[in-house]
């Protein structure tokens, strides 16, 4: 509820206008049964048709006024709830961009997706209903009770007696439903995950004829979600029948009491009973509205807790290192541009994924990293980029700890191309420039260095040629060359190629590496499983199971590192 209030403050005038129009509409609607009672009990018995027509016209006027005010209020409440949903989504997306890699790993992509979509919808939907019904339902209920007191206080006592029972039923059911809805949203995350991974891997699924297996996996998660939805729905479904039972029971008592009063006192109760039953119906409908609002309150509470969980994450330092990982660069000798000093890191904080990594690289040099799958190559790159903080040791760039730099400075250091990188929908210019202020000449220069100029020449639109989301209209080699061009187009001081030439043939790979030689002053880090990609590097690290088992130049490693020699023997025929 607090989340709704915080965002609703941004639209206070709009919300107040909706509440005022709803209040006026409610008062206008409450006046109609009272006028009806006067017509039946006072005007009709006297035969004064002029008064009947006048009061009838007044009733019609109040009905039209109620309709007009409700339409206006509902339109503006829709506008307010839509804007609130937009603001929550934008803040959530902004926070998502600021999350550290560790936070994204912990929360999960599917959970972030469902919080941006279904959770945001639940909150905005409740907010819209709250504006429409949050004022109208209480006014109609309380106003109806007060007006029934003026009609006949004895009949009103029956109505007043049943209201606490209804509130007790609604409260009990709402309290029980909140944890169910929260668990339902958690299971929805797993459904989104399965849909996402199946869509991304649909070619593999079809190639291996695993459609039935994927259907079974989705069915398990969908079935679990359905069970929670049924449980929540069954619980909330009891709300309306129970409240109807209590109110209709009270309604029967009102009719019986009215009959007894008429028989005992000999008074005419026709108009009063009709007006009272009308108010009773109004109150009944208002109570139904409130119970539905409480149903949405349960969903909204669970969803707002999940949204707040993301918004409350501290991203002021997105790689907050543990105390032992903090290190001053004052004791550094100043000779290295990039330095890893006894760096150890673990994703799950139990078994280290990399251990005791130590090396130094001077400005303008090239570092090659080679090793088998799972040896820790990409983890080392993630630490250098500052996506994670080391558990121990220090990482320095130009004498400054990478974990102590501002995010803006740290990100300006690197141009990066990963093996399977992000390609948004757009064109070749946008893919290489990627929202940076880079002119066409610099983009073309980077494309030539990445040996991707024939991609531009083959396309009819040149740099404006369309690129689909994920580069689905490009070959694997074309995508990787454009990604390499994107990494070097920004002229960052450090260029990282993380296995980004795996889809290139050896000739093109060689040409790309030759093009990188023209990057004057840039320090290059090349991760690969190919000897040919790293053999000309100034320093080569050989990783195995998260540890450096060899370091040196190509010729040095051939002389003493058996692992490196074996790879060279297989790949180069040495």
N, C-alpha and C positions, 0 to 999 in steps of 0.2 A: 504494500500500500504506500509505503514511503517513497518508492520509486515513482509511482504515479504522481504523487504530490510534488516531488522535486521537479519533474518535467512539466506538470500542469502549470506551475508558477510562471513559466515562460509565456503562457497564453492566458493570463489572468483576465484581461478584458473580454476575450472571446468566451471563456468559461462562465464569467459572471453574466454575460448577455444571455447565454443558453439557460442558466439557472433562473434568471429573472423571467424570461419568456415562459419557461416551464411552470414557474410558480403562478404566474398570471393565468395560464391555461388551466391549471389545477383548480384555482379558485372559481374560474368561470364554469368548469364542469361540475363543481360541487353545488353551484347555485341551481342547477337544472332540476334535481329532484324536489327541492324545497318549493320551487315555483309550481311544480306538478301537484304537490300536496295542497297548495292554496287553491289551485284551479278546481280540484275534485271536491275538497271539503268546504270551500267558501264561495267560489264563483258559480259553479254548476248548480248547487242547491237553490240559489237565489234567482236563477234564470237570467242573470245579467250577461248576455252574449257579448256585449261590447268589452266587458272586463275579461271574458274568456279569450276573445281574439287578441286583446292587448297582452295578456299574460302569455298566450301562445306565441305571439311575435317576439316577446322578450326571451322565451325559451329558445326559439330558433336563432335569435341573435347571439345568445351565449354559446349555442352549439357551433355556429359558424366561427365565432371568436376562438373557441377551444381548438377547432380544426386548424385555423390559420396560425395560431401561436405554436401549436405542436409541430406543424410542418416547418416553420421557420427555425424553431429550436433544434429539430432533428437534423436539418441541413447544416446548421452551424456546429452541432456536436460531431457530425461526420467529418467536418473540416478540422476540428480540433483534434479528434482521435487520429486522423490521418497524419497530421503534422507531428503529433507525439510519437507515432510509430516511426516516422522518418527520422526524428531526432535520436531516438534510441538506437535505430539501426546504424546511423552515421557514427554515433559515439562508440557503439560496439565495434564497428569496423575500424575506426581510428585506433581503438584500444588493441584490437587484434593485430594491427600493423606494428604496434609498439611492443607486443609481447616478445619475450625472449624465446629462443629456440627451446629451452628447457620447459617453459610454460606451455608452449604449443604441443610439445611431446606429451606433457602431463594431461592436458585437457583433451586433445585430439581434434583433428580436422572436422570430423562428423559432428562432434558436440558443438563446436564453434558455429557450424552451419545451421544446426537446429536452433541454437540460441538466437541467431540473427534472423531466423524465419519464423518458426512456430512459436517460440517463446515471446518474441516481440509482438506477434499477432495476438497472443493471449492477453498480453498487457494492454495493448491498444484497444482490443475488443471490449475488455472490461471497462476501460476508461470511457469509451463511448456509451456503454450501457449505464455507467454511473452518472454521467451527465444527464442522460435522458430520464433515467428512472430513480436516480439517487435522491432527487428532490421531489419528483412527482409522487412516487409511491408513499413516502412518509407523509406528505401533505394530504394526499387522498385518504390515507389510513387515519391519521390523527384528526384531520378536518371532518372526515365522515363520522368518527366517533363523537366529536363535539356537537355536530349538527343533530345526530340521533338523540343526544341528551336533551336538546330543545324540543324534539318531537315527542319523546316519552322516555323519561329517565329510567323507568323500570325495564323497558325493552333494552336500553343501552347497557344495563348491568350484565345481561347475558353476553352481549358482544365483547364487553371489556373483560369478562371472565375467561374467554377462550383465547385472547391474543397472547398472553404469557405462555400458554401451552405451545402455540405455533412457534414463537421465538425459541423456546427450549428445543423443539425438534430440529429446527434449522441449525441452531448452534452446534448441537451434538453431531449432526451429519457432516457439517462443514469441517469441524476439527478432525474427524476421522478421514476425510477425503483428501486433505492436503498432502500427506506423505504418499498416498497412492498416486496422485497426479505427478508428484516429483519423480517417483520411480517410473511412471509411464514415460516421462520425457527422457529419462536416462536410457530406457529401452529403445525409444525412438532414435537416439544417437546411434545405436548399433545397427538399426535398420538403414539409416542414412549411410553409414560406413559400408555396409554390404552393397547397396545400390551404387555407390561411388566407385568402389574397387571393381565391381563387375563391369560397369560401363567403361572404365579405363582399360580393363583387360579383356574386353569382349573378343578381340581377335584370338587371343590365346585360348579362351574358353571354347570358342567354336572350333579352333584348330585341333584341340584335344578332345572334342566331343564331350565336354563337361557341363552341358546345359542342364542336365537332370540333377547333377551334383549341386550346381549353383542354385537351382530351384529349391532343392531340399534345405540348403543352408539358409536361404531367404525365408522359406516357410517356417523354420524353427524360430527365427527372430520375429517374423510377422505374427506367428501364433502367440509368442510370449507377450508381444505388444497388445494383441487383441484380448488376451486374458486380463491384462491390467485395465484395458479400456472397459471391458465387460464388468470387472469388479467395481471400477469407479462409477460406471453408468448405473449399475444395479444399486449401488449405495445412494447415488443422487436421485435415482428414479423413485425412491421411497419418499422423497421430500414432498412432491405435489400430492400424491394420494393421502399421505398423513395429514397435511394441512387442509386438504379438501374435506377429509373426514371430520376434522375438528370444526371447521367453519360451517359445513353443512349441518352438522349436529347442532351447532349454535343457532343456525337459521331455523331449523325445525322447532327449537325451543322458543324462538321469537314468535313464530306463527302461532304456536300453542298458547303462549302467554297473551298474545294479542286477542285471540279468540276468548280466553277466559276473562280478560278485562272487559271486552265488549259485552259478554254475557252477564258479568257481575255488576258493572256500573251502568250498563245500558247506554254507552257512548258510541258515537260513530267513529270507527277506526279505519274506514276504507282508504281515505287519502293518506293517513298517517302510516298505515301498514304498507301501502304501495311505495311511499317515499322511503320508508325504513328498509324495505326489501331492495329498493334501488341502491340506497347507500350501502346496504350489506353486500350487494353484488360488486359495487365499486371497491369496497374494502377487500372483498375476496380477490378480485383481480389485482389489486395493489399488493396483496400478500403474495400472490403467485409471482408477480414481477420481482418482488424482493427475494423470494426463494431462488428464482433463476439468477438473480444478481449474485446471491451467495454461492450458487454453483460455479459461476464464472470467477468469483472471488477465490475459490479454492484453486482453480487452474492458474489464475493470475499470481497468487501467492507463491506457488511452486515455481512458476516461470520467472517471476521477478527475483527470487532467490538465486536462480541460475544466472540471470543477467548481472545481478549485483556482484556475484562471485567473480565475474570477468572484469567489471568496471572497477572493482576495489583492488585489483592486483597492482602492486607498486611496480611501475616501469621507469622510475626515475633513474635507476641504474640497471640496464637490462642484462648485465652479466655480473651481478654482485658476487664477488669472489669470497670464499671463506677466508678467515683471518690468516691462515698459514699461506694462502696463495698471494696475499698482498706483499708486494716487494718494492722497495725504492730502487730507482735506477741510479742512485748516487754512486753505488759501488761498481757500476759498469765501466768497462775500460774504454768505451766510446768507439771501438774499432769495428763493431758489427752493426749492420743496419737492421737485420732480423736476427733475433736470438731466442732460442728455447733453452731454458736452464732447468734440467731435472723435472720436466713437466710430466705429471701423472693425472689421468682423468678416467672417471667411470660414469656411465650414464645412470646406472642403477645404484651407484655408491656402495657397491659390494665388491665385485671383481673388476679390476682396472681394465679398461679397453685399450689404453696406451700407458706405458710405464717408462719413467726415467728418460724421456726424450730430450737430448741435448745436442744443439748445433748452433753455428753462427754463419751468417751470410752477409757479405758486404754489399753495399749499394751498387746496383747495376749488374750483379751476378745472377746466375741462373741456378736454381735448386731443382733437382730431379728427385722424385719420390716413386719408388717401385716396390711392388709386393703383391702377394696373392690376394684374392678376394677375402675380405674380412681381416686384413692385416692391420688396419687402423689408418689407412691413407686419408680417407675422407674425414675421419675424426680429427686428425691433425690439422687439416684445412679448416674445419669448423672452429677449432680453438684459435687458429691464427686470425680468422675473421672476427673473433670476439663473440661468436654466437653462443659459446659456453665459456664458463670460467674454469680454469684448471683446479683440480682438487689440491694440488701442491705444485710448487715450482713457480716460475715466472716466464712470461712471454713479453719480450720487448721489441718495439719497432722504433728505430731511430732514438734509442735510449729511453723511451717512455713505455710504461706498462700498458699493454693493450686493454686491460680491464679497467684502467683508470682514465682512459681517454673518454672524451665526450662521444656519444654515438655519431654525431655529425662528422667529427674529425676522423673517427675510425672508419666510417663508411666511405669517406672521400679518398682513403688510401688505396682502395682495392678496385680492380676491374676483374670480374670473375666469370668463368664459363664452366658450368657443370656438365656432366655427361647427359643427364636428362633434365634440362632446365626449363624454366617458365617462359612460354611464348604466348603473349596475349593476342587477341584478334586485332587486326589492323593491316598495316602494309609493311613493306621491307624497310622503309624509312623509320617507321615507329619501332620495328623490331630491333634495329641496330641502335637507333638514337635513344629509345626507351625513356621518354619523358624528360630527356636532358636537352639543354640548349646547345645542340651540336648541329653545325651547318652541313649542307649536302656535300660540300667538298671534303670535309673531315669524315663524313660517313662513307663516301666513296673510297677515300684513302684506306680506311679500316677494312672495307670490303675487299680491296685489292690485296692488302697484306694478308687477309685470311683466305685468299685465293677463291673468293666467292663472286668474282665479277661476272662470270658466265651466267650466274643465277639471275642477275639484274638484266643482262643482255637477252636471256631467253624469254623473259617476261615482257609482255607487250607494254605494260605500264611503267617499266623501269623501277625506280624507287617507290613509286605509288602502287605497285602491283600488290594485290591483296594477299594477306597471310591469315589462314584460319587459326582458331584457337588451338594451341598445342602444335601448330605447324603441320596439321594433317595433310595439307596440300603440297608439302615439301618432302623430299626424301630424307633419310637419316643423315646422310652426308651433308646435304644442303642445310639442314637445321643446325648441325654442329658448326659449320663454317660461319653461318650468320651469328651464332652465339659467340664464337671466337671474335668476330668483328665487333660485336657489342661490347665484349670485355676490353678491347683495346681502343675503342672509339673515344672513350672518355679521357684518354691520356693520363690514367692514374699512375702513381709512382710504383705500385705493385700490381702485376698481372698474374692471376692464378688460373691455370687451365687444369681442371679436375677431371681427368680421363675424358676430355672433351674432343678427342680425335679418334675414339674407338670405332666410329662408323666410317672413317676415311680409309681409302686404300693407301698403301705404303708410299706411292708416288706423291699423292696429294698431301699426305701427312708430312712428307719431306719438304714439299713446297711451302706449306704453312709455317713450318719451323724456320725455313729460310726467310720468310716474310717477317717473322718475329724478330729477326736479328736487326731489323731497321728501327726497332723500338729503342731509341737512344735514351740511356739513363734509367730505363725501367728495370726494376728487379722482378725476375720472372720465377714462378713456382709451377712446375709441370708435374702433374700426377699422371702416371700411365702404367699399363702392364706390358708395354712394348719397350724393349731395350733401345730401339732406334729413336724413340721419342725423347729419351733422357740421356743418351750416351754422350752428347756434346755439352752437358751441363757442367758448371764449375764444381758443384758438389752434388753427389747422389747419395740418397739414403735408401737402404734396403730394409723394409719392414717385414716382420714376421710375428704374428700373434701379439701385436701391439708394442713390440720392442725393436730397436735398431740393431740389426745383426751385421750391418756393413755400412761403411761411409767412406767416401773418397771420390776420385774421378773414375771414369770408365776403365782405364788401364789399371789403376790401383785395385779396383774391385775384382777385375779378372784375375789378378795375381794372388788374392788371398780369400775372397768371399765365395765359398762353394755354391751357395744359393744363387748368387748373381751369375756365376760361371755356368751353372746348369741352365738358367734362363737364356743366356747368350748362346749356349751350344744348341739349344732347341730352335731359337728364333733366328739366329744369324749363321748357324752352321759352323760355329767356331770349334 
